[in-house]
Amino acid sequence: MDTVAQHILWFLPMLWLGMVLAISFLEAPLKFRAPGVTLPLGLGIGRLVFRALNVAESVLAVLLVVAALIVGPGTASRLWLAVAVAVLAVQVLAVRPPLTRRTDRVLAGEDLPRSHAHYWYIGLEVAKVVVLVGLAIAAAP
């Protein structure tokens, strides 16, 4: 069981990293450049995609915590994992709710300026990329 948990502790951060890179840094900005995609349509798609991403990230985070409890990794792995979980928690619990409220208002027809919460979310995504790379390296067999 330790061997499987050890491989999970190394592999899942890379899977999580790939998901963040693909969704946050490819899909999100490109969808608004596609022909015929209006702001409301793009926001509606983004809401669904990021909700699904955050659910998948949460599942991966739980699996990583369980694997870490089984393996008992070194201090570096535990620290990287704790930071990854904390960044995700801040995104989901503190940044996403204002973004969701703003999206609701835009979808209801309000014309609003760009939100600062988007910049916080992007900054946290960049931090998460760094943290997931650090976790994968620290947990490598």
N, C-alpha and C positions, 0 to 999 in steps of 0.2 A: 504494500500500500504506500509506503514511503516513496518508492520509485515513481509511481504514478503521480502522487501528489507533488513530488519534486519537478516532474516534467510539466505538470499543470502550472506550477508556480513560475516556470520559465516561459512556457508557450502562451498562456492567456494574456500576459501584458502585450505581447507582439500582436495577437489577434485584436485586442482592444485598440492598440495604436493604429493598426490598419483601418479599423472602422472609423476612428476619429479623423484620420487623414483623408479618407475617401469622402466622408460625409461633410465634415466641417470645412475642409480646405479645397474640395473639388465640387461636390454636388451643390452645396449652399450658394456659393457665388455664381456658379455657371447657370443655375436654373433661371435666374433673372435675365440672362442674356439670350435665352431660347426664344425663337420667334413666337409671338402670340401669348407669351406668359405675362399676364398683368400682375400688378403688385398684389391685389387680393388673392389671385390664384397662386402666386409664388409663396405668399405668406401661409396660405392654407396647406400647401404641400410641405413647406418647411415645418409647420407645426406638427404634422403627422410624422414626418421623417425624424425630427429631433426628439419627439416623444418616444418613438420606437428605439432610437439610438440610446436615449437615457435609460430605458428599461433594459436593453441589452447590456449596457455598461454596468447597471446595478447588479444584474445577474452575474456578470464576470467578476465584479468586485466581491460579491458574496462567495463565489467559488474560490477566488484567490485568498480570501480570509480563511476559509475552511482549509485550503491546502497549506497555508502558512501555519495554522494550528496543528496540523498533522506533522508537517516537516520540522517545524521549529527552526526557521531559517536564521541566518545571522542578523546582526543589528542593522546593517545597511538595507537588507531586503525588507525587514519590518518597517524601517523608517520610510523607504520609498513607497511601500504599500499603504502606509498610514496617510501619507501626503496625497497619493492618488485617490484614496477614498474620501479624504477631506475636500479635495478640489471638486470631485463629482458632487459631493453633498452641498457645497456652496452653490454650484451651478444649478442643481435641481431645486434646492430649498430657498435660495436667496435671489438668484438672478432670473431663473425661468418664470416665476410668478409675475414680475413686472412686465416681462416680455410678452407673456400670454395676455395680460390685461391690455397692453398696447395693441397687440394684434387684434384683439376683440374690437377695440375702438376703430382701428383702420378698416377692418372688415365690415363694421357698421357704417362706414362712409366718412369718418372723420379724416381730415388731412392733417397729419402730425409730422413734426420734424423728426429726424433720425434720433433714436434713443441712445443714451449713454450706456444703457444696460447691454446693448449689442457689443460695445467695446469691452465691457467687463467679461462677457461670455467668451469673446474671441481671445482675450488675454488669458483667461482660465484654460481655454483649449490649448494655447501655446504652452502654458505651464504643464498641462496634462501630458502633452507630447514629450516634453523633457523628462517628466517624472516616470512615464511608462518605459522610456528607453533606459533610464537609470535602474528601474525595477528589473527589467529583462536582463540587463548586464549583471546586476547584483545576484540575481537568482539563477544565473546560467550554471548548468551542471559542470 
